[in-house]
């Protein structure tokens, strides 16, 4: 369970591009001292939604890049 918690905390911090010391203390309270399952579930949902949207956006950019590359190759022929 601790590895799963640490993974989620890492992904949460990465999602925000870093957090302050006070925010880290609050995160530790949520996961350990208070063990607020509702807040943890909300954090997990937020992180998973962010990762999903990021993955979809990356796939769209890659598809657009490939189409642009194909168009350039066709225009050179």
C-alpha positions as CSV (number, residue, x, y, z in Angstrom):
1,X,0.0,0.0,0.0
2,X,2.9,2.4,0.7
3,X,4.3,1.9,-2.7
4,X,0.9,2.7,-4.3
5,X,0.6,5.8,-2.1
6,X,4.1,6.9,-3.0
7,X,3.4,6.4,-6.7
8,X,0.2,8.4,-6.4
9,X,1.9,11.2,-4.5
10,X,4.7,11.3,-7.1
11,X,2.2,11.5,-10.0
12,X,0.2,14.2,-8.2
13,X,3.4,16.3,-7.6
14,X,4.4,15.8,-11.2
15,X,1.0,16.8,-12.4
16,X,1.4,20.2,-10.7
17,X,5.0,20.6,-11.7
18,X,6.1,20.5,-8.1
19,X,4.6,21.6,-4.8
20,X,5.7,23.7,-1.8
21,X,6.9,22.3,1.5
22,X,3.6,23.2,3.2
23,X,1.7,21.4,0.4
24,X,3.9,18.4,0.8
25,X,3.1,18.4,4.6
26,X,-0.6,18.5,3.8
27,X,-0.2,15.6,1.4
28,X,1.6,13.5,4.0
29,X,-1.2,14.2,6.5
30,X,-3.8,13.1,4.0
31,X,-2.0,9.8,3.3
32,X,-0.6,8.9,6.7
33,X,-1.7,10.7,9.8
34,X,-5.3,11.4,8.7
35,X,-5.6,8.6,6.0
36,X,-8.6,10.4,4.4
37,X,-9.8,7.9,1.9
38,X,-12.2,10.3,0.2
39,X,-9.4,12.9,-0.4
40,X,-7.1,10.1,-1.6
41,X,-9.8,8.9,-4.0
42,X,-10.3,12.4,-5.3
43,X,-6.5,12.9,-5.8
44,X,-6.4,9.5,-7.7
45,X,-9.3,10.6,-9.9
46,X,-7.7,14.0,-10.6
47,X,-4.3,12.4,-11.5
48,X,-5.8,9.7,-13.7
49,X,-8.0,12.3,-15.5
50,X,-5.0,14.5,-16.1
51,X,-2.9,11.6,-17.4
52,X,-5.7,10.4,-19.7
53,X,-6.1,13.9,-21.2
54,X,-2.3,14.3,-21.6
55,X,-2.1,10.9,-23.3
56,X,-5.0,11.8,-25.7
57,X,-3.4,15.2,-26.5
58,X,-0.1,13.5,-27.2
59,X,-1.7,11.0,-29.5
60,X,-3.5,13.8,-31.4
61,X,-0.2,15.8,-31.8
62,X,1.5,12.6,-33.1
63,X,-1.3,11.9,-35.6
64,X,-1.1,15.5,-36.8
65,X,2.7,15.3,-37.1
66,X,2.4,12.1,-39.2
67,X,-0.2,13.6,-41.4
68,X,1.9,16.7,-42.0
69,X,4.9,14.5,-42.7
70,X,2.9,12.5,-45.2
71,X,1.5,15.7,-46.9
72,X,5.1,17.0,-47.2
73,X,6.3,13.7,-48.8
74,X,3.4,13.7,-51.2
75,X,4.0,17.4,-52.2
76,X,7.6,16.6,-53.0
77,X,6.7,13.9,-55.5
